Each structure stands twice: as structure tokens, then as C-alpha cells.
Amino acid sequence: MTIDFVAADVRGILHPQTDPIVHQSRGPFIIEKGDGIWVEDDKGRRYIEAMSSLWCANLGFSNRNLAAAAHRQFERLPTYHTFNHRSNSASITLSEELREISPIPEAKISFTSTGAEANETMIKLVWLYQSALGRAHKRKIICREGAFHGATIFTSAMSGLASVRGAFVPAGAEVVFTDSIDAYRNAKPGQSNEDYFEQAIVNLEHLIQREGSDTIGAMIVEPVCGAGGVLVPTRRYYERLVDVLRRNDILLLSDEVITGFGRTGQWFGCQTFGFVPDMMSVAKGLSSGYLPIGAALISDGIYQVVAKEAQRLGIFGHGFTYAGHPVTAAVACEALRTYKRIDVVKMVQALKGQFEARLQQLVEHPLVGNMRCCGLVGALELVADKDSRTRFDPVGCAGRLVLERAIERGLIVRHLGDVIAICPPLIIRPAELDELFERLSGALDDATDQLLVGGTNGGFDAR
């Protein structure tokens, strides 16, 4: 059977985070192969994949040990569930591997298929925990503007991005928003980053007073806000945030879906910023993106309360068919063993200075107003005017143009509006990192030439 893949894609697939009407004429960008930090499209062109697919392929695109682990498990036990006391050795082993590196002491693991499911799991556990303590009214969840926690119904409600919330958020969703950690865009003239983050904490305290701490069950944070523009706060911000939440008896949940497994220079982002959450979610890098798997890690204190309440109710009435799936668990086990074998934390710490320096060099470029980074995740914010921080009009036109010029130069990045995100595989070598930034610098030059023809967007179709 011969398939015209472009036509079939346009005919049959509704793509996530994509304009469906534009896709009908633009069609798909089809990736066929991967090797190390490189991928190859259906026309044989090779690219440095500087986004690790979607923030997840930490070990690159050709790790044979992960493929072999899947093959072995497929032959031994290709599928089974973990409901009703059932289990399998792969998921049990994975739980031990995760507990070994968990910043949460004596953590219990609830497996899922995705990061969004892991975040939903944490919220349901918050509600069950608070209810068990006789505080069923402590149900509100504090989230931050600009955050992304998934695209299920409640994680959409928790995501402070208009494109994600859209018409998907149910009426009465028990979510309240506090300040973004985007100091570059939101600080007042003359206000330092430190002062901005201090004001954000003051505003958080006011929010809690206004809503009533007796109505708020938890706050969820991404240590580094990824899809919102790679926003990086200070350690002091988290010190103050933890203090405020503890004083108001509000649980702290860490969304480590992007920041887990060495990305920020420690095993987890919360360790980079010096705090220990009550629960945390992981996914993406857990299997290096090779198979869908996620997990919620739960403190022993929360688990003990939840377990007793579940027994009173007759069962812990939550879970997913593929929770602890033996094949995905086996691949995740091999990924964690690989991270330990190559000492991924040491690798990232060795490269992060070069990564930051190359980003900093690009701040001198006429299109770049700001850079931020943490470990091996970073971003450049594009502006029409550096002094006034004026945005391009329409927003996103410059980001899309840089993305397309980068692709022409054999580099895949991601544009988040007019923010260019960079999240390379953690196995990238110093010379490859230099090549990545040479290609990105060239793409910025190419975009500048086009943007300056005829004004702000030079007639570029920013759809």
C-alpha cells in the first residue's frame, strides 16, 4: 500500500497546538529518523534537534539500550495492569529507582502515562488529603500566570496560558492565579528582578488573605516555567514562597515534567532552587520520551492520610489502565540507569557555563532583548526595540520567522510567541553545542534581514 503521507496527514490528523486551517495548506513537517542529537526529515535533510523533541529526549534519538529494554520486556510481559493488587517487576523496579533519587523522603509513587495525568493525580490527592483531615473546603489550587501544566480539563484550568485555557475550562474551576515569574515583561520601570519577585510574594500573601487560607489546598509551580517562555525565578523567591505556604498550611506541588532528570543541573528543579515539595510530577525525561510514562511522587505524610481515608471509603478510586505498564516502566528503568551511569548531573553542570555564555552573546543581537537559562534549558526573547522592550506586531511574527530560518539552516528550535526556546538533548557535546548556536545566530541574522524589509514584519505571513 502506497501512502502520500503529506496528503494523508492533512486529511486525517487534528494536530495539537497547531492552527488547523493553516495546516491544511502548510502540511506537516515529517521527521523520519534520529541519531544522537540529530533528526532527519522525509526528504533526507538533517537537523540538530535543539528542543529534544518536546523537552524530553534527554538521551537523544538513537539510544539502543532503551530500545533493547523495550524489546526484552515485550518478549517477557508485553502488557499488564496494576489495579486490584496486581503488579509487575518492571514497575516495582522503577519505583525503587525513582525513590533512590527522589528529593521527597520515603516517597510513594503513583504511575501515569503523561505529565498531565501526573498533575491531575496530585490535585486529586490534595482534595482527598484535605477531605480526610476534615477540611473538604480546602480545594482551591493556586497557579501562576504563564504556567503550563497540561491539556486535560483540570490541567488546562491550572495553565495560565490563554491558548490552553480557551473554551476548555469548566465553569467554577477551583483555581486562582498569582503573579507570573516573567520579570522581564512585568517588572515596573526601574524595578529590579529581586524587587519584582519580592513583590510577587507580597501579592501571593494578599491573594491568600483575600481567598482565605482555609479554602486553599495547594499551590503548583514549575521550578522553571517552560512553555510560558522559559521563565527563571531566583532561589530567594522560592525560599519566601515556601515560607508563605507553610505558614498558611498550603501544600506545595512541583511540576518537574520538564525540569526533571538533570535538565537544570540537579536531578530535579526543586533541588536547583533549594526546596522540597509535598508532591511532584515527572514525565518526559523519565523515559527520555521513548515511551509515554509519568508519575506523581507523594510524601509519606500525605500518603499515610490518603491511605487511611481510602480504606475508609473502601478503595483508592483513582488510576489509569497503563499505570505501571511493564514495557514503559522497563524503558524508564533503563533511562534512569543510563542517567546514573553517565552522571547526567555532572554532564549538565560541565556544559551549562558554555550554554549560558553562548546565550549571553546573542543578547547583543539586534533582535534579542533578553535571555534566560537554567542548566541546559534556555530562551531568547525577541523584541522590535531593545530599549523600550517593544513587542513585534503581530506577536509571534518574529518568532515564527526565526524558527523557519533555523530550519533552513538545519536547526530545530521552538517559538513560544516571540520567545525562542532551546532545550537540547543532555548528551550534546561541546562542539555540537557551538554548532547549535552558530546555526541559531545565522537564523537570527537571516530573520533580521527579512524583518527590516518593509517594517516590523516585512510582510511576513505570521500565521
C-alpha positions, 0 to 999 in steps of 0.5 A: 500500500502506497501512502502520500503521507503529506496528503494523508496527514492533512486529511486525517490528523487534528494536530495539537497546538497547531492552527488547523486551517493553516495546516491544511495548506502548510502540511506537516513537517515529517521527521523520519529518523534520529541519531544522537542529537540529530533528526532527519526529515522525509526528504533526507535533510538533517537537523540538530534537534535543539528542543529534544523533541518536546523537552524530553529526549534527554538521551537523544534519538538513537539510544539502543539500550532503551530500545533493547529494554523495550524489546526484552520486556515485550518478549517477557510481559508485553502488557499488564495492569496494576489495579486490584493488587496486581503488579509487575517487576518492571514497575516495582523496579522503577519505583525503587529507582525513582525513590533512590533519587527522589528529593521527597523522603520515603516517597510513594509513587503513583504511575501515569502515562503523561505529565498531565495525568501526573498533575491531575493525580496530585490535585486529586490527592490534595482534595482527598488529603484535605477531605480526610483531615476534615477540611473538604473546603480546602480545594482551591489550587493556586497557579501562576500566570504563564504556567503550563501544566497540561491539556486535560480539563483540570490541567488546562484550568491550572495553565495560565496560558490563554491558548490552553485555557480557551473554551476548555475550562469548566465553569467554577474551576477551583483555581486562582492565579498569582503573579507570573515569574516573567520579570522581564515583561512585568517588572515596573520601570526601574524595578529590579528582578529581586524587587519584582519577585519580592513583590510577587510574594507580597501579592501571593500573601494578599491573594491568600488573605483575600481567598482565605487560607482555609479554602486553599489546598495547594499551590503548583509551580514549575521550578522553571516555567517552560512553555510560558517562555522559559521563565527563571525565578531566583532561589530567594523567591522560592525560599519566601514562597515556601515560607508563605505556604507553610505558614498558611498550611498550603501544600506545595506541588512541583511540576518537574515534567520538564525540569526533571532528570538533570535538565537544570543541573540537579536531578530535579528543579526543586533541588536547583532552587533549594526546596522540597515539595509535598508532591511532584510530577515527572514525565518526559525525561523519565523515559527520555520520551521513548515511551509515554510514562509519568508519575506523581511522587507523594510524601509519606505524610500525605500518603499515610492520610490518603491511605487511611481515608481510602480504606475508609471509603473502601478503595483508592478510586483513582488510576489509569489502565497503563499505570505501571505498564511493564514495557514503559516502566522497563524503558524508564528503568533503563533511562534512569540507569543510563542517567546514573551511569553517565552522571547526567548531573555532572554532564549538565553542570560541565556544559551549562557555563558554555550554554549560558555564555553562548546565550549571553552573546546573542543578547547583543543581537539586534533582535534579542532583548533578553535571555534566560537559562537554567542548566541546559534549558534556555530562551531568547526573547525577541523584541522590535526595540531593545530599549523600550522592550517593544513587542513585534506586531503581530506577536509571534511574527518574529518568532515564527520567522526565526524558527523557519530560518533555523530550519533552513539552516538545519536547526530545530528550535521552538517559538513560544510567541516571540520567545525562542526556546532551546532545550537540547538533548543532555548528551550534546557535546561541546562542539555540537553545542557551538554548532547549535548556536552558530546555526541559531545566530545565522537564523537570527541574522537571516530573520533580521534581514527579512524583518527590516524589509518593509517594517516590523514584519516585512510582510511576513505571513505570521500565521 
